[in-house]
Amino acid sequence: MLKLFTLLVAAGIASPALANDTMAEVKTGGLIFAQSDDVSMAEEDLFISASEVRVDYVFENSSDKDVESLVAFPMPDITGQVDNNSAISDYDSDNFLHFSTVQDGRPITAKLQQRVVSLGIDVTDEFAKLGIPVLPYSQKTTEALAKLPETVRKDWIARGLVYPMAAGDTGVDLVPLWTLRSTYWWRTTFPAKKKVSVEHRYKPAVGGTVAISFLEGGEPKGERFEEYSRKYCLDGDFVRVVQQRAREAEVGGANYTESWISYVLSTGANWAGPIKRFQLTIDKGKPGSLISFCGSNVQKIGPTTFRMTSEDFDPTKDFDILILNPPETAQ
């Protein structure tokens, strides 16, 4: 049973943020492995911060034969929309999370599979035939859509692939509405009776608001507060500090901002048995930040870092982190 853990640091809290000041976080997780009854995970060392996610695995093949496996890293879907509020920042790169991986000290060159889906229909081949880039928000995609033949333009609008939006007095831009699904994958071998280390890194897509959004009129109430309480395990002490700083902000204090980080812990649990040794380290970034998340046996190991360890860990739930960032004048 997860126990509540909340760290409090005195800081200034602001009023609720407006919807158009919100950036939605994008959930990511770890590697996915093909099902195996012979390969177990001896260790997982997970590090999460707003600037980097690092995951170090140690796998052990307990059988007397080599095990060949497919390994994949599913990137989060990118779905085009009229009002884009996704936290992904690098829309012009296929590797928009800057993903990299190493096995036993040697860099892995992963293959990339990308599929384009609209209304549940795979239209990847159609994009390839027309030479349209698949990244919805890429500048190259915008330029290519502007050159679509009129017949294709009308067809794609009718099928919900793009949306026509007025641009200036006479122009019309085509806004992508399709979903891009990307997966990096490679084949690997787990030698008999040996351990294999796999490391991977990427930059998370961190969501957030420009102010504190889970109080109503300075009070802990409403659907958003209830959602935050469940998702981030807010406790009474944490809420009272937030309320105090909100009152300070009303008389001239500077705004705090929210950051949201989500990690899918349960992804790819296809190995034999639970994780023998699991370690999670979280870095809140700034000493003056507040942080709240659900966890057990959490220890503060540095000015901004916290650690949670577990034996025979069974990853069944996602992990969500709330960070309240102080204004620049109160780091």
C-alpha positions in Angstrom: 0.0 0.0 0.0 1.5 3.3 -1.0 1.9 5.8 1.8 1.6 9.5 1.5 4.8 11.5 1.0 4.8 15.3 0.7 7.7 17.7 1.1 7.0 21.3 2.1 9.2 24.3 1.4 8.1 27.8 2.2 7.3 29.8 -1.0 4.7 32.1 -2.6 1.6 30.5 -4.2 -0.7 32.2 -6.8 -4.3 32.1 -7.9 -5.7 29.5 -10.3 -4.4 29.4 -13.9 -6.6 29.9 -16.9 -7.1 27.1 -19.4 -5.2 28.8 -22.1 -2.2 29.1 -19.8 -2.0 25.3 -19.4 0.4 23.0 -21.1 -0.6 19.3 -21.0 2.0 16.8 -19.8 2.7 13.8 -22.1 3.0 10.4 -20.3 6.0 8.4 -21.1 7.5 5.2 -19.6 10.3 2.7 -19.9 11.2 0.0 -22.4 8.9 -2.8 -23.5 10.4 -6.3 -23.8 9.0 -9.4 -25.5 7.5 -11.9 -23.1 10.0 -14.2 -21.4 9.9 -16.6 -18.6 13.7 -17.0 -18.5 14.8 -13.3 -18.2 14.2 -11.5 -14.9 14.9 -7.9 -13.9 17.5 -7.8 -11.2 17.6 -4.0 -10.8 15.9 -0.9 -12.1 17.3 2.5 -11.2 14.9 5.3 -12.3 15.7 9.0 -12.2 13.1 11.6 -12.9 13.4 15.3 -13.2 11.8 18.0 -15.3 14.8 18.0 -17.6 15.7 14.3 -17.9 14.5 10.8 -17.3 17.2 8.1 -16.9 16.5 4.5 -16.5 19.2 1.9 -15.8 18.2 -1.8 -15.9 20.0 -5.0 -15.0 18.5 -8.1 -16.5 19.5 -11.7 -15.7 18.9 -14.8 -17.9 18.7 -17.7 -15.5 18.3 -20.3 -18.2 21.0 -22.4 -19.9 20.2 -21.0 -23.3 20.5 -17.6 -24.9 17.2 -15.6 -25.2 16.6 -13.4 -28.2 14.2 -10.6 -27.6 12.6 -7.6 -29.2 12.9 -4.4 -27.2 10.8 -1.3 -27.9 10.4 2.2 -26.7 7.0 3.6 -27.6 7.1 7.4 -28.0 4.0 9.2 -26.8 1.4 9.8 -29.5 1.3 13.3 -31.1 -2.2 14.2 -32.1 -2.8 17.3 -34.2 -5.5 19.8 -32.9 -6.6 23.3 -33.6 -5.4 24.6 -30.2 -2.1 22.8 -29.5 -1.3 22.6 -25.8 1.1 19.7 -25.7 4.3 20.1 -23.7 6.4 18.5 -26.5 8.9 21.2 -27.6 10.9 19.7 -30.5 8.2 19.2 -33.2 10.7 19.2 -36.1 12.6 16.0 -35.0 11.5 12.4 -35.3 13.3 11.8 -32.0 11.3 14.6 -30.3 12.2 13.3 -26.8 15.9 13.0 -27.6 15.8 9.3 -26.8 19.0 7.3 -26.6 19.9 3.8 -25.3 23.1 1.8 -24.3 23.5 -1.9 -23.7 26.5 -3.2 -21.8 28.2 0.1 -22.5 27.6 0.1 -26.3 25.2 2.6 -27.9 22.2 1.0 -29.6 21.1 2.2 -33.0 17.3 1.7 -32.8 15.0 1.5 -35.8 12.1 3.9 -35.9 8.6 2.9 -37.0 6.1 5.7 -37.5 2.4 5.2 -38.4 -0.2 7.9 -39.2 -3.7 7.2 -37.9 -6.9 9.2 -38.5 -10.3 8.2 -37.0 -8.8 4.8 -36.3 -7.7 4.3 -40.0 -4.0 3.8 -40.9 -3.1 6.3 -43.7 0.7 6.1 -43.5 1.0 4.8 -47.1 -1.0 7.7 -48.4 1.3 10.2 -46.7 4.3 8.5 -48.2 2.8 8.5 -51.7 2.1 12.2 -51.5 5.5 13.0 -49.8 3.8 14.6 -46.7 5.9 14.7 -43.5 4.2 12.8 -40.7 5.1 15.1 -37.8 1.9 17.1 -37.3 3.5 20.4 -36.1 6.7 20.4 -38.1 7.4 23.4 -40.2 8.1 21.1 -43.2 4.6 19.6 -42.7 3.0 23.0 -42.7 4.8 23.9 -46.0 3.9 20.6 -47.6 0.2 20.9 -46.7 0.1 24.3 -48.3 1.0 22.7 -51.6 -1.6 20.0 -51.6 -3.6 19.7 -54.8 -7.1 21.1 -54.4 -8.7 17.6 -54.9 -6.6 16.1 -52.1 -7.2 19.2 -49.9 -11.0 18.8 -50.1 -10.7 15.0 -49.6 -8.5 15.4 -46.5 -10.8 18.0 -45.0 -13.9 15.8 -45.6 -12.1 12.8 -43.9 -11.0 14.8 -40.9 -7.3 14.6 -41.6 -6.9 18.4 -41.6 -9.0 21.4 -40.6 -9.2 24.6 -42.6 -8.4 27.6 -40.5 -8.5 31.2 -41.7 -5.1 32.9 -42.0 -5.2 36.6 -42.6 -7.7 38.2 -44.9 -7.6 35.7 -47.7 -5.5 32.7 -46.8 -6.5 29.4 -45.3 -4.1 27.2 -43.4 -4.6 23.4 -43.0 -4.3 22.3 -39.4 -3.2 18.7 -38.9 -5.7 16.5 -37.0 -4.1 13.1 -37.5 -2.2 11.1 -34.8 1.4 10.1 -35.2 2.5 6.9 -33.4 6.2 6.4 -33.2 8.2 3.5 -31.7 11.9 2.9 -31.5 12.8 -0.8 -31.5 15.7 -3.2 -31.8 16.6 -6.9 -31.3 18.9 -8.1 -28.5 20.2 -11.2 -26.9 20.3 -12.1 -23.3 23.2 -14.6 -22.9 22.6 -17.8 -20.8 23.5 -17.4 -17.1 24.6 -13.8 -17.5 23.5 -10.3 -16.6 22.9 -7.6 -19.2 22.7 -3.8 -18.4 20.5 -1.6 -20.5 20.4 2.2 -20.0 18.2 4.8 -21.7 17.6 8.5 -21.5 15.1 11.0 -22.8 13.7 14.5 -22.1 10.2 14.3 -20.6 7.4 16.5 -21.9 6.5 18.4 -18.8 3.1 20.0 -18.4 2.0 22.7 -16.1 0.2 26.0 -15.5 1.4 29.6 -14.9 -0.2 29.6 -11.4 -1.6 27.3 -8.8 -4.8 25.8 -10.1 -6.2 23.5 -7.4 -7.7 26.1 -5.0 -11.0 27.8 -5.4 -11.1 31.3 -3.9 -8.1 30.2 -1.8 -9.9 27.2 -0.4 -9.2 23.4 -1.0 -12.4 22.4 -2.7 -13.8 21.5 -6.1 -13.2 18.8 -8.7 -9.6 19.9 -9.5 -8.6 19.8 -5.9 -10.1 16.3 -5.5 -8.3 15.2 -8.6 -4.9 16.5 -7.4 -5.5 15.0 -3.9 -5.8 11.5 -5.5 -3.2 11.9 -8.2 -0.4 13.6 -6.1 -1.4 12.6 -2.5 -1.8 16.1 -1.2 -2.0 16.1 2.6 -3.3 18.7 5.1 0.1 20.3 5.8 0.8 20.8 2.1 -2.5 22.4 1.5 -2.2 24.7 4.4 1.2 26.0 3.2 -0.3 26.5 -0.3 -3.2 28.5 1.2 -0.8 30.7 3.2 1.3 31.5 0.2 -1.8 32.2 -1.9 -2.8 34.8 0.7 0.7 36.3 0.5 0.5 36.4 -3.3 -2.8 38.5 -3.0 -0.9 41.3 -1.3 2.0 41.6 -3.8 3.7 38.2 -3.8 4.9 36.6 -7.0 3.2 33.7 -8.7 4.3 30.1 -8.4 3.9 27.8 -11.4 2.9 24.1 -11.5 4.9 21.4 -13.3 3.4 18.0 -13.9 5.5 14.9 -14.7 3.9 11.5 -15.5 5.8 8.2 -15.8 4.2 4.9 -16.8 5.7 2.4 -14.4 3.7 -0.6 -15.5 4.8 -0.5 -19.1 6.5 -3.6 -20.4 6.4 -5.8 -17.3 7.0 -8.9 -19.4 10.0 -10.4 -17.5 9.9 -13.3 -15.1 8.7 -12.2 -11.6 8.9 -8.8 -9.9 11.9 -6.4 -10.0 14.3 -7.7 -7.4 15.6 -4.2 -6.5 13.9 -1.0 -7.5 15.2 2.5 -6.9 13.5 5.8 -7.8 15.2 9.1 -7.5 13.3 12.4 -8.0 14.9 15.8 -8.5 12.6 18.8 -7.9 15.0 21.2 -9.6 15.1 24.2 -7.3 15.7 24.2 -3.5 12.7 26.5 -3.1 10.3 24.3 -5.0 7.5 22.3 -3.3 6.9 18.7 -4.4 4.2 16.2 -3.8 3.8 12.6 -5.0 2.6 9.2 -3.8 5.3 7.0 -2.5 6.6 4.9 0.4 9.9 4.7 2.3 11.0 8.1 0.8 14.2 9.7 2.0 15.6 13.1 1.2 19.2 12.6 -0.1 20.1 16.1 -1.2 18.8 19.7 -1.3 16.5 18.9 -4.3 16.6 15.0 -4.5 14.5 12.3 -2.9 14.8 8.5 -3.1 12.5 5.6 -2.7 13.7 1.9 -2.8 11.8 -1.3 -2.8 12.6 -5.1 -3.0 10.5 -7.4 -5.1 8.8 -4.5 -6.7 5.7 -5.1 -8.9 5.1 -2.1 -11.2 1.3 -1.9 -11.4 0.6 1.9 -11.3 1.6 5.0 -13.1 3.7 7.6 -11.2 2.7 11.3 -11.1 4.7 14.2 -9.7 3.5 17.7 -8.9 6.2 20.4 -8.5 5.4 24.0 -7.5 8.1 26.3 -8.9 9.0 29.4 -7.0 9.2 32.8 -8.7 12.7 33.8 -9.9 13.1 36.1 -7.0 12.6 33.3 -4.4 14.7 30.3 -5.6 
